[in-house]
Amino acid sequence: MDLVERLAKAARLNLTPAETCKYAQQLSVILDAFNELDQVDTDGVEPSYHPIKLEDALREDEPEKWEWDPLANVADAEGRSIRGPKIK
């Protein structure tokens, strides 16, 4: 009950004594279930992070030469730059 009261205070909940007792019982059941899981022997069992084995769908990152010239269709190209209008 003390834990439920501290949690309610931290969450700024105003619980009645009946609600505190009810939630304490429910929390006890939940904690007992986790305690049972802690007792299971898992030595030699591989951890399972995902039920289906995931494979990378991406290709290998290999650099390729790019033959595209971004200034090919620019009328006002000046070297490797674009010449803009003069500012008045």
Rosetta blueprint (number, residue, H / E / L):
1 M L
2 D H
3 L H
4 V H
5 E H
6 R H
7 L H
8 A H
9 K H
10 A H
11 A L
12 R L
13 L L
14 N L
15 L L
16 T L
17 P H
18 A H
19 E H
20 T H
21 C H
22 K H
23 Y H
24 A H
25 Q H
26 Q H
27 L H
28 S H
29 V H
30 I H
31 L H
32 D H
33 A H
34 F H
35 N H
36 E H
37 L H
38 D H
39 Q L
40 V L
41 D L
42 T L
43 D L
44 G L
45 V L
46 E L
47 P L
48 S L
49 Y L
50 H L
51 P L
52 I L
53 K L
54 L L
55 E L
56 D L
57 A L
58 L L
59 R L
60 E L
61 D L
62 E L
63 P L
64 E L
65 K L
66 W L
67 E L
68 W L
69 D L
70 P L
71 L L
72 A L
73 N L
74 V L
75 A L
76 D L
77 A E
78 E E
79 G L
80 R L
81 S E
82 I E
83 R L
84 G L
85 P L
86 K L
87 I L
88 K L
